[in-house]
Amino acid sequence: MGKEKRMNMVSWREKGGKRVVKILFGSLLTWSVTLYAYTFDWHTQGWSDGSFSQSYSNVAGSGVDINITVTGDTGKLTNSTPKLDDDGGNLSNDNLMFYPDYDDTTQKITVTFRFSSPVRLSDLRWRDLDYLAPSSGLFGGNSGGFDDKIVVTAQDEAGNTVYASSETVGSAVESNAQGEYESDNTQNYTPEDSQAMVTLGFDTYVTRLSFVYGNGDIDTDDPDSQAIWFDDFQFTPRDRDGDGIPDLKDLDSDNDGIPDATERPLLSQNTSNDKNGTIPDNGYPDNCLDRNFTVTEKGTLSAAHLKLDVAHTWRGDLVIQLISPAQTTIDLIREQGGSHDNLSVIFEDNASISIVNDTTDFSLGSYLPRRPEQSFDKFRSEEIHGTWKLHMCDDAASDEGTFRHARLFLDYYHTPDTDGDGIPDYLDLDSDNDGIPDNVEAQSTSDYQAPSGSVNSEGIWDNYGSGLIPPDTDGDGIPDYLDLDSDNDGYTDCEEGNSNADCSNITVDANGMPSWLDTDNGGYDDPNGNVDDPKSDLFNETGNTDEVGYREFLCGKTQYKLTAYQWRLISLPCDASNVDINTLFGNTLGEYGDDKHWVMYGQSGDDNYEVNASSGSSHKNTAKYRLASTDKMQVGKSYWIITDKDANITIDKTIDGLKPTPETNASETYQISDQDFSDVNVSQLPNNQFQHSGWVKKYMAGNVFPYSFHMSNLYFSHGGGTYHPMGDTANDDFISSTVYTHDSSDTSDKNVSAGGGYKPIDPATPGMAGSILPMEGFFVKILQDQNESDANTFAYPLTYGNDQ
């Protein structure tokens, strides 16, 4: 297929060739290449001595933000730890040191790293996991002893607990359970001793890493002199399309040319709670006031802020936390503000003033911007769906508070999976599983460009500029790459796009492409699969080589229900001027004729006059005529049909001799400026020149398409002039705005002379009140005009569907 062009994305691709998928569909992809790893360097990143929370943005230029918190028995940490420490110069680099003074073996701390984008972790090293015997009198007469132990776990994107895939454990460290590492109860070591080190790595992409530091199986009431050091570590941001741009920085994560902003848009959601309530006095942490926010949307959090109004005369008593559906908790305020009054703020991370040490007396309802005590970044990349909780507590006696109002604002990435194959659209190379790559459907057929060159620093192919803007061929509001029927003709894109495809049983690879379409074994090097040029590689059904079948409007696939002995007005969805009615319907309805199974009637168009009610004048109605079985139906006209049995008639491209519906450019030829028109089908109506004043002419017209359309999208022109939509007052002198369809509920008239029941469709202004169904016929009333040469014409919306 000539795919050499795909191999020039970044330099290592030219050497390494295509990647190999190691894990099949439904799992995270693991490539055989090694992506660039970034270093989290403690000396560069820094740490505030004694702090229990630090946030780092765009670490080492990776685009990944990292938030670190220390929770648990943090009051037992001594010597201003956590802090950076090089052990008096014995270690070559700074490390994060923890020096606890636990009272018993149940106390512990938990250190949690949260990553804004999934990462692989390597070279995670803990030092000095050693042992001191209790009551040994050694090492300064220490009588408590200790037995260092850490428990290391991580979480993947789905929140599943995962463990290290590789580990190097020193000879003095034992691991008795998954993720647990503790001293083997032999001796005390220095941080430089490899015997007391543990080094771990994770092959799985994770969003969190946690380690719990406490005592092992030593039984002592007062462990003493414990300490561990945590080194620099390596992290590799996920790059699912392998273009060398981490997902977090990649504006096109699947290399299909459609920007992630289109396939995974950034949306906003906000929800409020106005249920007033008392914050109990001195109730922290359990006797508090909770208010919930229910979020029904689904998506990945990008940013958050909170508007909050609380009355309290001693703000320093307040401890207010926000808890996510995943139970992640941040302190919005914790005992800040002393004796100052109230809390009326908008908590947002980019506020210039922090709530910490703020001495403002807030006026209720003022809503001044403040940075929260802990950053909302802690929630980043979490699922927003579910219940968010505002936990409001008072931590001292004498002052109650009153909750008045809160509104939670969430910015999130909406991540649809249109075809339900488990792969979100922004990572799916065929988002609707129609067998036509998104890269192809996101471009016009005539101007299609295969991906070429290399990707830029933002992950978009050079020849696509800032990214592709997907077309919507049928104007139904669904772009082609998400539309299973892009031309709205009743045939799926899969049926019309691929001559030999099995569209009823599609199995996709890990990149979302059907297996028979994919050329890259589930990878992203080849986003257009086996379609190099849609004009030659996809099916064409009309002979127009500038367009392909899934965007060509031929006849469509339409079924229409007939009821025994009930007259029905029908039309055709395509040009059948070469096909007689017996070929169209005979196989379904049986033999044609009065004494057989079905008959059809047409209208002459010239003699169908109605009575002038005011004058009493009349004219014999000679317009109806019975068709012969060899007669043809015209596009744009309708016909009476009656059968002796219930039946479904189908008109589609399987009938030999049918031709595409004639189409004409709407804007250039007919000056139709409606944005929903691109092409039209034009049908000629008779003029209405009469000898008698006030006469009208009934004309049987029809919906020539396999989709319904609103009557306001049927345009009318008189005398070759400007086209106006039905219902426009400019048409009032020439055609009645009310049209009539067959009333399917009226079964009283079952003979051709009576003609059956009618149902008026009265187009209200502005807009219209009704629609014409697929293949449905309808009557219009053409008003009198003395100029015999004035023609009347309908322009049908060829590409406008779905009853808009």
N, C-alpha and C positions, 0 to 999 in steps of 0.2 A: 504493500500500500504506500510505500514511499514515505516512511515516517522519520527520516533522518532529521527533519526540521524540528522534531520534538526534543532532540537531544542537546539543545544549546541553551538550557535554562540558566545554569551557573557552571562555573569551570569544572567542578568535580563531576558534573554529569557527563561532560564530554569524555572523561576518562573512564568513569564507572559504568556507563550504559544504564539500561533500565533496571529498576529495583525489582526485588522479588518479594512477593507477599508471603509472610511466614504464618499469618493467622487468617483464617477464612472469614467470610461475611458474618457480621454480628459481633465481632470483637474489635478491639483497637488494633490499628495497623502497626506492624513493626517492620521496618525496612532493614535491608542488609547493609545500608550505608551508615556511617557514623556522622551525625549532625553535630554542629558546633556546640560545645558546652561552655557555659559562662561560669565564672568563679564568684561566689559570695565571699568576699574578703573582709574579715572583721576589722582589720586595721583601716581599710578604706571606708567601710560603711559606718563604723563607729558604734558606740553604745554609751548611754548615760548611766554612770555608776548607780546601782541600786534601783534602776527603773525596771518595772515589770511589763512594759509594753513599748515596742519600737516599731515604726513603719518605715519602709524603704521603697522609693519609687524608681522605676526603670533601672533596676539593679544591673550594673555593669553594661548599660546600654542595651539590655536584652528586651526591654519593653515589659518585663515582668515586675510587678510590685510584690513585695513580701512584707507581711505583717507578722510580728513575733510577740506572743504574750506568755507570761509566766503566771500560773494560777496555783491554787492549793495552799499549802502551809508556807506561804511566802514570808510570813513573819518570823520564820525560823532561819531565814537566810541572813548571814552575818558578813562582816568585812566589806559592806557596801556591794555585795554581789546580788544579782549578776553584774559582772563588770569584765572589762577586757583585761587580760593578765597574760604575761609571758613567763610567769613563774620565776621572777627575778632574773630574767635574761637567759634561763636555761632552754626555753623554747625559742625557736627561730622566728615565730610569728605570733601576733596576738591571737588569743583564743578567748572564748566566753567561759568564764569560771563561775562555778556555783559552790558556795561554802556554807552548808547548813549546820545548824546546831539543833538537831532534832531532840525531842524529849523522850520519844519512844519509837518503836519500830513501825508504828502505823502511819507516822507522818511522812508526807511526800510532797513534791512539787511536780507540776506538769508544764512542760514547755511546748508550745504549739506554733508551728510555722504555717502560715496560710499564703498560698500563691495565687495571684490574680489570673493566671492561665496555667493549664496542666503542664507539669514538668516531669522529666525523669531526674532522679537524684543519684549521685555517685560520690564516692570519697567522703561519706559521712563518718567522721571519726570521733569517738569518745575516748578520753585518756584517763588513766589512773583509777580504773575500776578494781580496787584492791581491798585488802582486809586488814583489820587490826583486832587482835584477840582481846576480849574484855578482861579487865582485872589483871592484865599482864605485867603492869608496871613498866612496860617498855614505852619508848617514844614519849618521854616527858611524864611518865607516871599516869598515863591515861587509863582510867578504870572502866570507861563505857564500852570501848570497842566499837567496831562498825563492820558492815559487810555491804559494800556498794552494789547496787542493783539498778539497772535501767530496763524499761519495757518500751520498745520502739514499734509504733504502728503508723500507718498512713491511710489516707482515704482517696479512692479514685473519684472520678466525676459523678458517679452514681451514688456516692456516699458509702460504698462498700469498703470494709476494712481490708487492707492488703498488707503484706509483710515483705521484708527485704528478699530480693531474689539472689543476692550474692552477699557473702559475709566472710570476713577474715577475723577470727577470734583468737586473742592472745592465749598463751598456754596457761595463764593463771585465771582465765575467765571461762565459765561454763554456761551452757545454754540448755536448760532443762525443759523449756517450752518455747513455742514459736514466738519470736519477738522478744524473749526475755534473756538478759545477759547479766550475770553477777559473778562476783569474785568466788574462787574455788576454796576460800577459807585457808589460804596458805600463808601469805605475808603481805606486808605493806610495800608499795612500789613508788617510784617517782613518776611524774608525768611523762618522762622520756622513755620509760621502760615499755617495750613493745608487748611484754607478757601481759600487761594490764590494759591493753587497747582493744577496741572493737571497731571495725570498719565495715560499713554496709553500703549497698547500692540497690536501687529499685529500677527494674525494667519497665514496670507499669507506669503510665502517666498518672500523677497524683496531684491533688489540689491542697492537701494538708499532710503535714508530718508532725507527729507528737512523740515526745519521750517523757516517761514518768521516772523520776529519780527518788529513790528511797532506799530502804534496807532490804537485804535478802533474808535468808533463813536464820540468821543469828538472833538469839533471844536475849535481848538486854533492854533495860528500862531507860538507859541514857546513853545512846550511841554518840560518839564524840569524834571530832576532827575529820569528818567526812569532807571530801571535795572531789569534783570532776571538772574536766576541761572539754569543751566542744570546739573542734577545729573549723577552719574554712571548709567549704564544700563546693561541689560542682553541681550545676543544674542545666538541663537541656530543655528549652521550651519546645512544645510540640509543633511540628511542621508537617501536617498531614499530607499536603500535596508535594512535599519534598522539593520545593523550589528554592530552598535556602533562606526563606523569610518565615520567621516564627509566626504561628497562627495569630498571636496577639497583635502583630504588626502587619499581617497579610490582609490586604483589602480584597483579595480574591482567593479564598482558602482552598478551592477545588480546581483552580486553573481553567475554569470554563469560560472566562471572559466577562461573566456577569458579576458585578461587584457584590461583596457581602452585604453592603448597605441595602441592596435590592432584595437579596435572598434571605437576609437576616436583619430586618430593619430595627433601628433603635426607636423604641416607643416609650411613652410615659403613662403612668397610672398613678392616681392618687385616691385616697379614701380617708374619710374623717370619722371621728367619734366625738359626739357632743353630750354624752351622758354624764352629767355632773355627779360628783361623788366626793366623799371625805377620805383624805389620806390619814389613816389612823395614827394617833400620837404614839411615838416610841415603839413602833411595830416592826422595825427591820429585824430579820429579813423575811419573816413569814406572814406577819399580819399587815398586809399592804393592800393597796388598791390597784387592780389590773383593769386595763381597757384594751380591747382587741380590735384589730383591723383585718377584715377578711378580704383576701385578694384572690379573685377567680381567674385572672389571666395567668398564662404560663410563659416563662422566659427566664433568661439569665440576667441577674442584676448587674447593672453597670455603675449606678450611683444612687444615693438616697439622701433625703433630708427630711426634717420633721419640724412642723410648726406646733408649738406647745404653749398653753396658757394655764398657769397654776397660781393660785393665791396661797401665800404662806408668809407669815410675819418674821420668820427666822429661817432664811433660805439655807443656811448651813446645816440644817437638820436633814435636808432632802438627799435621798439616794434614788435616782431615776434611771431605769435601764430599758433598753429596747432589745427584744428577743425575737429572732427570726423563726420562720417555720422549721428550720433545721436546728433550732435551739442554740444558735450562736448568740452570745450576749455581749452588748457593749454598755459601758457606763456613759450616759449622756451627762450626768452630773453626780458627783459623789462628795457630799459635805463641803460644798464650795459656796462662799458668799457670806458666811458668818451671820450677823444680825440683820443683814439687808433684806428688803422685802421682795417677795413675789418672784415668779419666773415666767416671763412672757417673751419668748425667743423663737427665732427660726434657727434650729441647729443645722449647720451645714459646714462641711469640711473646709471650704475655701473662704470662710468668714475671716476678716482681719483681726477680730478680737476673740480670745478664748474665754470660755466660761470659768476656767481655772483662775482663782484669785480675783474674779470680777466683783467689784464692790458697787455695782449699779443697783439702785432701787428701781425695779421695773414697774412701770404703770401697766395695769392689766389691759390686754388688748394692744399693746405697743409692738410686740413681735420684732424685737431687734435681732439682727444676725449675730450668732455666736458659734465658735467652734466647739463641738462637744468634747468632753474629757477624753473619750476614746473615739477613734475614727470610724466612720461608716464603711471605710474600705474593708473592714473585717468581714462584711457581708458580701463583698464583691464575688461574682461568679456563682453565687448561690441561686437556687430556684426560688422565684418570688411567690409562687402559688402556695396558698395556705393561710394560716393564721399568724399574724404578727402581734406581739404582745408588748404593751407599754406597762412596765412594772414600777409602781410609784410607792416609795416607802419614806417613813420618818424615822430617824435614827436617834432621837433624843426626846426628853420629856418636855412638856409645857406648851407646845405649839402644834395644833393640827393644821393640815392644809386642805385645799379644795381644788380638785381637778375641774377645769372649765371646758377646755377644748383641745383637740389635737388633730392634725392632718398629716398623714404620711405620704410622701412623694417618692415614687420609684421610677427610675429610668432603667429600662431593661431591653435586652435583645430578644425580639420575638423570633423564635426558631421553629418555623413550620416544617413538617414532614409531609408534603402534599400527597405522595403516593403511599405513605404508611409502611415503607419498607424498613424502618428503623434507622434510616440515614437522613439527617436533616437536609433541607434543600441546599444550604450553602456548602454542603460537602457531597452533594449528590450530582453526578454527571448526567443523570436522566431523571429529573425531579418528578416527572409524572409517569414514568415507566411506560412510555409509548414507543420505545425503540428508536427514537430520534434524539440524538444528544442535545442537551441544553445549549451547547455551543453553537449548534446548527440552528435551533429554533429561536435563538436570541438574535439572529441576523436575518435580513431579507435574503431570499434565494438568489436574486440577480447580483447582489453586492457581497455575497459571502466571502469571507476571508478566513482561511485556516489559521490557527495560532502559529506565529512565526517569530523569529528573532530570539530574544531572551525576555525574562520578566524584569521589570524595573524594581527599584528599592522598596516599592509598596506591594509587590507581588502580582502585578498586572502585565500581561503580554505587551510588548512594545507596540505592536501594530493595532492595539485596541485603545490607545490613548488612555483616558481615564476610566474605560470600561464600556461594555456594550449596553445599549438601551433596548430591551426586548420588545419586539412588535406584538401587536394584538390583531391578527388578521381579520377576525370576524367581529371585532368591536364589542365583544360581550363583557369587557372589563377584566378578562383573564388573559394574561400574556401567553403566547403560544407555548412557551416552555413549561407552563403549568396546565395547559388546556388539552384535554384528551381529544377534542374535536376542534381543531384550530380554524376550520372554515365553516363550522356549524352546519354541515350537510348531513349529519346523521351517521356518518362513517367515522370510526375512530382514526386518529392519526396513525396508529400502529397498522391498521388495515390498509390505509392509503399510502403509507410511507414505505412499507417494506413488502416486497412481493412474496417472499417466502417465509415470513416471520410467523411463529406460533404465538399469537396475541392472547390466547386463552390461558396460557401457562408460562408466565414469565418468571424466570429465576435470575436474581441480580447478583453481581459480584460486590466486593467490599466497597467499591466506589459508586454504587448505585446503578451501574449500567447493566442491562440484560446481558447475560453471558455471551449470546451470539453477536452482540454488538461490540463488546469490549475487546480491545487488542492489547491491553496492558496488564492482564491478570489481576485486576482490582486496583491498579495504581492510577496515578493522576498525570502521567507524562503525556497521555494521548487523549485529551478531553473530547475530541470529536470521533473517537472510536474508529469504526471502519467506514465512516463517511468523510472522504476527502473533499468531494465536491457534490453537494446535494443535487445539482442538476443532472449529474450522471449516475450517482450512487443511490438515489431514491426514486421511487416509482412515479411515473408520469401517466396521467389518465386521459388527458384531453388532446395531447399532441402539441400543446404549447410548451416548448422546451425552456422558456424563461421561468416557468413555475412548476412546482412539484405537486403530486397528488393530494397531500394532506392540506395544501393551501388552495387547491383548485376546486371551484364550485361546479360540480357536474350536475347530477340530478338529486343527490342526496338519497336518504333512505327513509321513506315515510310510509306509515300504515294508516289507513283510514277505515273506521268501522261503519259498515252498512247494516241497517236493520230491515228485516223482511217487510216488504210492502210499504215502506216509508220512503217518500221522495227525499233525495239528498242533492244539494248543490255541491259539485266538486270541481277542482281545477287540477292542473298538472305542475309538478316541480321542475320540469325541464322541457326542452324542445322535443316534441314527438311528431314533428311534421312528416317524418319518414316512417312512422309506425301507426298502423290502424288500431281502432279501439278493440277489435277482437284479439289482436296480439297482446295488447296491454292488459285486458281483463279476462279474456276467455278461459285461460287455464284455471282461474280461480272461481269465476262465476258460472261457467258452463256455456251452453249454447245460447246464441243471441236471437231475439225476436219476440213478438207479442205473445205467441203461444209457447214460448220457451222459458228461459230463466231470468232474463234481464233485458232492459232496453234503456236507451239514452236519448235525450232530447237536447237540442241546441236552440239558439236564438238567431234570427236572421240579421238583426241589428238595424233594419230600416223601417219595419212596419209595427214595431212594438209600442203603440201609443196607448196612453191612458185616457180615461174620461176627464173632461174639463168640468169639474163639479159646479162651478159658478154659472156656466152657460148652458150646461146640459148636453153639449155637443159630445158625440162619441165617434169612435172609429173601431172597426172590427179588428180584433186582436188576431193577427195571422203570423205572429213572430215565431212561435214555437214550431219546430220541425223535428221529426224523428231521424236520427242518424242511421245510416246503413252500417253494417258491420265492418265495411272497408273504409269508412270515413276516418278522418284524422281530427285530433283535438288541437286547438291553437293555444299557445302560451299566452297567459293573461286573460283568457276568457274562462267562463265556468259553464257547466252543463248539468242538466237534471239527469239523475240515474235512479233506477228502482230495480229491486231484485225480489225473487220469491223466497230468499233464505238469508239468514244472517251471514255476513262475510266480512273478512278483512282484506282490503286490497292494498297491495304494496307496489309502489313505483320506485324503482331504483336503477342503478347503473347495470344491473344484471340483464336488463331487457335489451336485446340487440336493436340497434338503430337509433337509440336515444342520443341526443346531442346536448352539450352544455347549454344552460340558460343564457341567452344572448345578454351581453353586458356592455355598458358604455360608461366611460368616465363621467362621474356626476358633476364635478366642479367645472371642468373645461367645457363640456358640451351643453349642459343644462343649467349652469349657474346656480347649482344647489349648494349652499354654503354650510348646510348642516354638518357638524363635525363627525357625525356617525355614518355619513355616506362616504363611500369611496367609489363604488360603482352602482349602476342602476340597471334594471330591466325596464324598457319602455314599451308600453302597450297603447295602441291606438284605440280611441273610443269614437263612436259615431258623432257627427254634428247633430244639431237639433233645430233644423230649419222647418217651420210648419206654416200652413196656411191659416190655422186657427190660433187665436191669441190664448195664452195661458196653458197650452199643452206641455206635457213633459214626456220624456222618453225613459223607460226603464232599460237599464243595460246590465247584463250579467257579467260581472268581472270575477276574478279569482286570485287567491294567494298562490303565487307560483313557486313558493319556497317550502322547504321542509322545516321551517321554523315559523312561529307566530310573529307578527309584527304589529305594533301599535298603529292605530289609524292616523295618528298625528305624523307618522313617518311615511305616509302615502302622499306623494306630491301630485298636484294637478296643474295643468296648463291649458289655457284656452287661446286658440288662434296662434299658437307658436310663440306666445309671450312668456313672461317670467313664470317659473314654477312656484306655487305656494302650497304649504301643507294643508291637507283636508282640515276644515274647521276654520281656516283663515278667512276673514271677511272679504278678502280680495276675490274669493271664488264665488261669492254669494249670488252673483248675477248669472252664473253659468252652470253650477252643480249644487245639489242639495248636500249640506254637511252631514245629514243623517244617512247612513247606509243600512242595509238590511241583510241579515244572514238567515239561513234556514233554521227554524226552531225545531231542534231535535226532540223536544218534549211534546210537540204537537203531532199526534198520530191519527187525528181524525180524518185527514184528507189523504187518500191513498190512490188518487187517479190523476192523470196528467192534466185534465181540464181544470181541476181545482188548484193544483200547483203546490199544495202543502202550506204550512204555517211560516210566518216570518218573525224575526226578532230584530227590532231596531237597535242600532248602535249610534247613540247620539253623542257626537264629539263636543264635550263641554269646552269652554274657552276660559282661561288658558288650559292647554293640555287636552287630552282626549279621554273618553270614558271607556273605550273598548278596544279589543284586538281581534284580528282575523287569524284563525287557527291554520295549521299547515294543510295545504290542498283544499282549503275551504272556499267555496264560492260565495259571492255576495252580490246584491243588487245596488246600483246607484241610480239616482234620478237626475238626468241631464235636463236642464231648464231651457226654455225656448230662446232661440237666437235667430234673427231674420237673415243673417249673413250665411248663406249656404256653404261658403268656402272655409269658414272658421272650423279648424280641427280641434278636437279635445284629446288630451294625452295624459296618461298616468305614468309616473316614474316611481318604480318600486325600490325599496332599500335593499340592494342586493347583498350587502354584507352586514346588515343590522338584524340581530336576532334576539332570541330569548325574551320575547315579549317586553321589550324596553319601552 
